[in-house]
Amino acid sequence: MKILYYLLMFTCLMVFLCRRKHLGKSLFLMGPLLICSISVELVTEYQRKFLHAHDWYQYHIFQPVEFIILTLLFYANMKSHAIRTVMLVSIPVFIIVITSYYLVHPRSFNSEKFIDFQLESFFLIIWAILYLVELINTDHVVDSILRIPFFWISFAVLLFFSGNMFIMGFRDFLAKHHAGVRNTIMLVPQYLNLIFYFMIIIGFLCKPTRKKSFSA
């Protein structure tokens, strides 16, 4: 499964590079995000295989970067001024909360306790829902929302982060009371990773066609 995971990640980056001119400026940040994601996974792979280290700090560094980039992507694709303002405000709020948490709990910065991922998931799930609702309520007639690149990206974000947020929320409980069930359920994030990148690839391959608005 790990080989398939890396294959999808690199394929996703290659498709983006080939299609970047057709995707528009609003999806430009997907490139840096994919490069950061791949880099973190390669660093982790190197540490596990050659250094026999099981550090987690690289993921805690990555989470704020991922949150900022994804929030800016939703910002670029939303139309509501009020929602866009809230998105911008959420970035310093996220940084302040996470920084304060790790200053108080420095050991957590190199542990599997992903309070940063949980907070990130909370915000991104809301952004994804708001975008999808706005898309459905748009006054433009679109021949198919399935042909809108960011539809696939937003839906991938919604599915990935909501699923992982639920799993991580119950991980410690299951470890104490249902270890066998925990081991099985922890396979879900791996499948969500595969689905996440597969959906993004589909989004990159889309070519949206927008028809003329019926509104005055």
N, C-alpha and C positions, 0 to 999 in steps of 0.2 A: 504493500500500500504506500510505503514511503517513496518508492520509485515513481509511482503514479502521481503522487503529490508534487514532487519536484518537477515532473514532466509537465503537469498542468500549470505550475507557476511560471516556468520558463516559456511555455507555449503562450501563456497569457501576455507576458512581456513582449515576446516576438510579434504577436498579433497586434498589440498596441503600437509598437514601433512602425509596423507596416501600415497601420490604419490611422495613425495620429493626425494626419492632415484632413482626413474625412470626418474625424470625431469632433473637431472644433475645439476652441480654446477652453470651453467649460469643463472638458475632461483632461486637460493638459496635466494636472497633478496626479493622475492615475499612474503616469510613468514613474515619478519619484517614489510614489507609494509602493509600487511593485518592486522597485530596486531595493528599497529599504526592507521590505518583507523578505525578499530572497536573501539579502545580506545577513539578516538576523538568523535565518534558518541555517545558513552556511556556517556562521560563527558558532552556533550551537552544535551543529554536527561536528565541527572541528574540535570543539572542547570535549564533547562526549567521547569521540573516537580516539583522539591523539593525546589529550591532556587528562582524560579520565575524570573530568570535572563536571559537576552537575549544578553549575551556576544558573541563576535565573535573572540576573541584573539586566542582561541585554534585552529581555522582553519588557522589563519595567521602563527601560529607556525608550523602547519602541512605542509603547502604548500612547504616550502624549503626542508623539510624532504622527502616529496613525490617526488619533482623534482629531488633531488640528487639520490634517490633510483631508480627511473624510468630511469634516464639518465645512471646510472651505469648498469642497466639491458640491455639497448640498446647497451651500450659500449661492454658488454660481448658477445652480439649476433651479432655484426657487424664484418665484415672482413676488411673493408677499413681502413688503418692506418690513413689516412688524416682525415676521418670523426670521427674516434675514438678520435683523438687529439682535434678536435673542440668540441666534447662532453665534454671532460675533462675541457677544457678552459671555457666552458659555465657555469660550476658550480660556480667558484669564481665570474664570471661576474654577475650571477644571485644574489648571496649573497650580493655583493657590491651594486648593483642597488636597491634591495629591502631594505637593511639596510639603505641606504642613503635616500630612499623615506620615510620610517617611522620615521627617525630622523627629517626630515623636516616637516612631517605630522603625528605627534604622535597620534592624535585622530583617524586616519584611522586604527590604529592597532586593534581597538575594534569596527570596523564598518563593514557594508556590502560592502564596496568598496574594491573589490578584485583585485587590480592592480597586486598583486603577482600571482594570478591565471591566469590572462591574459598573463603575461609574461611567466609563466610556460607553458601555452597552446601553445604559439607561438613556443617555442623551441620543445616541445614534438610532436607537429604536424609534424614539420620538421623531427625529428628523426624517427617517424613512417613511413613517406613517403619514406625516404632514405632507411630504412630497407626493406620495401616492394619492392622497386625498385631493391635493391641488391638481394633480394630473387628470384625475377622473372628472373634476369639476371645471376643467378648462373650457373656455368658450370657443376654442378652435376645434375643428373637426379633424381628427387624425385617423388615417385609414386603418391603423392598428397600433395600439400602444406597445404591442410586442415588437415593433420595429423602432422603438425609441431606445437608444443605447443606455441612457441613464435609468430607464425603467428597470432593466435587468440588474444594473448595479445596485440600485436602491433596494430591490427585492432581495438580492443576494445579501446585502447588509442586514436587512430585517430578519431573514431566516437564520443567518449565521450568528448574529449577536444575541438574538432572543433565545435560540437553542443553547448556546454556550453559557449564557447568563443563568439559565435554569439549571444546567448541569453543574456549574461551579457553585451555585447556591446550595445544592444538596450534596456536594461531593464529600465534605467532612462528615456529615450525618451518616451517609451511606458507608463511609469507611469505618465508622464505629459500630454500626448496627447491622449492616448488610454488605460485608466485604465482597462477597461473590457478585452481588448485583452491581456494586460499584465498578468492579473490573469490566463488567459487560457494558454498562452505561457509558464508561469513559471511552468506549470505541466511537460513540456518537460524534464527539468533536472532530475526530479524524474524517468521518464521512461528511460532516458539515464543511470542513476545509475543502474537500474535493468538489462538493456541490458549489461552494462559493466561487472558486476559480473557474469552474465550468460555466457558470452563469455569466460571469464577467466576460469570458471569451465570447459567448453568444452576443452579449451587449456590444462588444467591440466590432463584431461582424455585421451588426445591424446597419441598415441605411434608411433612416426615417424619411417619410414623405408626408409633408404637412399640406393640407388643403386650405383653401381660403375660408376665413371665418364667416359665419352667417350673421354675426353680430354687426350692429351698425357702426 
